[in-house]
Amino acid sequence: MRKRTMRSFALGLLASASLIGAAYYLSPRTPPTEQEVKAFLKQHGLIAIAKDEYDQLRRTGRKVAATPTPKPSGQTVYVYRLVIEKGDTPESFAKELEAAGVIDSARSFNDYLQQRGLARSIRPGTYTVRSDMDYAAISRLIAGP
């Protein structure tokens, strides 16, 4: 290659990287949906309160112990037989679990697996999962040690 050709190629790469970067950083962000926020809070064991209630608690300076919400006694528990074959991606079976009503959000479950480094240690097999299991229990079931 000639020197001029190499410079033109490098300039093209620089220009395209600049355009892609500008488009990425200047594009509007979509806020999370209410369902995604609820799934995130549930996954991390957090609760959300109104701002005025928060301000009142800060003013009084007292701490309130978080009480878990009791589950209704007649709650329906979904049982699903999950089949993971070799080569299946976490996204695919997370969508299956969401469609079956076992988990609230396929995206948050997939993020959970990615954050803990479990996405690559999923074992192929047939598993029975229930909707009363949390993300940790499901991941212990399907992921190798």
C-alpha positions as CSV (number, residue, x, y, z in Angstrom):
1,M,0.0,0.0,0.0
2,R,1.1,3.5,-0.6
3,K,1.5,6.1,2.0
4,R,-1.4,8.2,0.6
5,T,-3.7,5.1,0.6
6,M,-2.9,4.3,4.2
7,R,-3.6,7.9,5.3
8,S,-6.9,7.9,3.5
9,F,-7.9,4.6,5.1
10,A,-6.9,5.9,8.6
11,L,-8.8,9.2,8.0
12,G,-11.9,7.1,7.0
13,L,-11.6,5.0,10.2
14,L,-11.3,8.2,12.3
15,A,-14.2,9.9,10.7
16,S,-16.5,6.8,11.0
17,A,-15.5,6.3,14.7
18,S,-16.2,9.9,15.4
19,L,-19.7,9.7,13.8
20,I,-20.6,6.5,15.6
21,G,-19.4,7.9,18.9
22,A,-21.3,11.2,18.4
23,A,-24.5,9.3,17.5
24,Y,-24.1,7.0,20.6
25,Y,-23.5,9.8,23.1
26,L,-26.0,12.3,21.7
27,S,-28.9,9.8,21.2
28,P,-31.7,10.1,23.7
29,R,-31.7,7.5,26.5
30,T,-34.9,5.6,27.1
31,P,-35.9,5.5,30.8
32,P,-36.6,2.1,32.3
33,T,-40.2,0.9,32.4
34,E,-42.0,0.7,35.7
35,Q,-41.9,-3.1,35.5
36,E,-38.1,-3.1,35.1
37,V,-37.8,-0.8,38.1
38,K,-40.0,-3.1,40.2
39,A,-38.0,-6.1,39.1
40,F,-34.7,-4.4,40.0
41,L,-35.9,-3.3,43.4
42,K,-37.3,-6.9,44.1
43,Q,-34.0,-8.5,42.9
44,H,-31.9,-6.3,45.2
45,G,-34.2,-6.4,48.2
46,L,-34.9,-2.7,48.1
47,I,-38.1,-0.7,48.6
48,A,-39.2,2.6,47.1
49,I,-40.9,5.3,49.1
50,A,-42.3,8.7,48.2
51,K,-40.0,11.8,48.5
52,D,-42.1,13.5,51.1
53,E,-42.0,10.4,53.3
54,Y,-38.3,10.2,52.8
55,D,-37.8,13.8,53.8
56,Q,-39.9,13.3,56.9
57,L,-37.9,10.3,57.9
58,R,-34.7,12.3,57.4
59,R,-36.0,15.1,59.5
60,T,-37.0,12.9,62.4
61,G,-33.8,11.0,62.3
62,R,-35.2,7.7,63.2
63,K,-34.6,4.5,61.4
64,V,-37.5,2.3,60.3
65,A,-36.8,-1.4,59.9
66,A,-37.9,-2.7,56.5
67,T,-40.6,-5.3,56.9
68,P,-41.0,-7.7,54.0
69,T,-44.4,-7.7,52.4
70,P,-46.2,-11.0,53.3
71,K,-47.2,-13.0,50.3
72,P,-50.8,-13.8,49.9
73,S,-51.7,-17.3,51.0
74,G,-53.5,-18.0,47.8
75,Q,-50.6,-17.0,45.5
76,T,-50.3,-19.0,42.4
77,V,-46.9,-20.7,42.0
78,Y,-46.0,-21.5,38.4
79,V,-43.8,-24.6,37.8
80,Y,-41.9,-24.8,34.5
81,R,-39.8,-27.5,33.0
82,L,-36.8,-25.7,31.5
83,V,-34.7,-27.5,28.9
84,I,-31.3,-26.0,28.2
85,E,-29.4,-27.5,25.3
86,K,-25.8,-27.1,24.5
87,G,-25.3,-23.7,22.8
88,D,-28.4,-22.1,24.2
89,T,-27.8,-18.5,25.3
90,P,-29.0,-17.1,28.6
91,E,-31.2,-14.6,26.7
92,S,-33.2,-17.4,25.1
93,F,-34.1,-19.3,28.2
94,A,-34.6,-16.1,30.2
95,K,-37.3,-15.2,27.7
96,E,-38.8,-18.7,28.1
97,L,-38.9,-18.2,31.9
98,E,-40.5,-14.8,31.6
99,A,-43.1,-16.1,29.1
100,A,-43.9,-18.9,31.6
101,G,-44.4,-16.4,34.4
102,V,-41.5,-17.8,36.5
103,I,-39.5,-14.6,36.5
104,D,-40.6,-10.9,36.1
105,S,-38.0,-9.7,33.6
106,A,-35.8,-11.7,31.3
107,R,-33.5,-8.7,31.0
108,S,-32.9,-8.3,34.7
109,F,-32.3,-12.1,35.1
110,N,-29.8,-12.0,32.2
111,D,-28.1,-9.0,33.8
112,Y,-28.0,-10.9,37.1
113,L,-26.2,-13.8,35.4
114,Q,-23.8,-11.5,33.6
115,Q,-22.9,-9.5,36.8
116,R,-22.1,-12.6,38.7
117,G,-20.2,-14.2,35.9
118,L,-22.6,-17.2,35.7
119,A,-23.6,-16.7,32.0
120,R,-20.7,-18.9,30.8
121,S,-21.2,-21.6,33.4
122,I,-24.7,-22.6,32.5
123,R,-25.0,-26.4,32.3
124,P,-27.2,-28.1,29.6
125,G,-30.0,-30.2,31.1
126,T,-33.6,-30.3,32.2
127,Y,-34.6,-28.3,35.3
128,T,-37.8,-27.8,37.2
129,V,-38.1,-24.1,38.2
130,R,-40.9,-22.4,40.1
131,S,-42.1,-18.8,40.3
132,D,-41.4,-18.6,44.0
133,M,-37.7,-19.1,43.4
134,D,-35.5,-16.0,43.3
135,Y,-32.7,-15.3,40.8
136,A,-30.0,-16.8,43.1
137,A,-31.9,-20.1,43.5
138,I,-32.5,-20.4,39.8
139,S,-28.9,-19.6,39.0
140,R,-27.6,-22.2,41.5
141,L,-29.8,-24.7,39.9
142,I,-28.7,-24.2,36.3
143,A,-25.1,-23.0,36.7
144,G,-22.1,-25.2,37.4
145,P,-19.9,-24.7,40.4
